[in-house]
């Protein structure tokens, strides 16, 4: 059981709408979090728009208001930086850490959030003094309209999870308003650009607006399936439509069939915030 909470209080910063609203709330003194930690899954993996937003807006805003915003890489024991894209595409790799859709449409198991988000932030909190006896408080940017994503299942022994937006009764639309009222542009959705949890319309927007990223996503799916062929295994997909991404998201189509709620969502709260 966790002991008395330490004075170490941090937000898990994803670079998206909810966690940027938390940054504004901290600057305004409405929440008590002087530290924001962003686990970067890789400059080759994160949404490039998120990385630009962090450098152009979030970092300067945090510094102006006396808040520390630290961007963390996943560093292996040999001192090298590992990215999620690098793990997926490494020569000879059989790793499938992302929640690809299996041939039956179900999402596969994933380790990406645990390895590249939760453990990276947990390691940094321990480095800063968090222990099981005196755990750090880590704030997660889940808003009221996504309350189903709030859970404590992946809590590390040296952490106490809290949800400041839920405590304040704020929805995603409230978060966008808070950001705009602070004079900041609303950031794009944060996630890996190739995340299988993308909604169909997100894939459509990527194909239309960022064709080079869409092409990389397609090439990743093809690489994974080339390896599956070598192992005699069924194909996997980045959408639930049980067909290759290029076919599932046709070019030049404004509306796709089955546009509904998200295929799924990372319920940890460390992604898509």
HELIX and SHEET records of a PDB file:
HELIX    1   1 UNK A   17  UNK A   27  1                                  11    
HELIX    2   2 UNK A   48  UNK A   53  1                                   6    
HELIX    3   3 UNK A   54  UNK A   58  3                                   5    
HELIX    4   4 UNK A   59  UNK A   64  1                                   6    
HELIX    5   5 UNK A   84  UNK A   89  1                                   6    
HELIX    6   6 UNK A  112  UNK A  113  1                                   2    
HELIX    7   7 UNK A  114  UNK A  118  3                                   5    
HELIX    8   8 UNK A  119  UNK A  127  1                                   9    
HELIX    9   9 UNK A  144  UNK A  149  5                                   6    
HELIX   10  10 UNK A  164  UNK A  167  1                                   4    
HELIX   11  11 UNK A  172  UNK A  181  1                                  10    
HELIX   12  12 UNK A  200  UNK A  209  1                                  10    
HELIX   13  13 UNK A  211  UNK A  231  1                                  21    
HELIX   14  14 UNK A  245  UNK A  248  1                                   4    
SHEET    1   A 5 UNK A  68  UNK A  72  0                                        
SHEET    2   A 5 UNK A  35  UNK A  39  1                                        
SHEET    3   A 5 UNK A   9  UNK A  12  1                                        
SHEET    4   A 5 UNK A 136  UNK A 139  1                                        
SHEET    5   A 5 UNK A 159  UNK A 162  1                                        
SHEET    1   B 2 UNK A  74  UNK A  75  0                                        
SHEET    2   B 2 UNK A  81  UNK A  82 -1                                        
END                                                                             
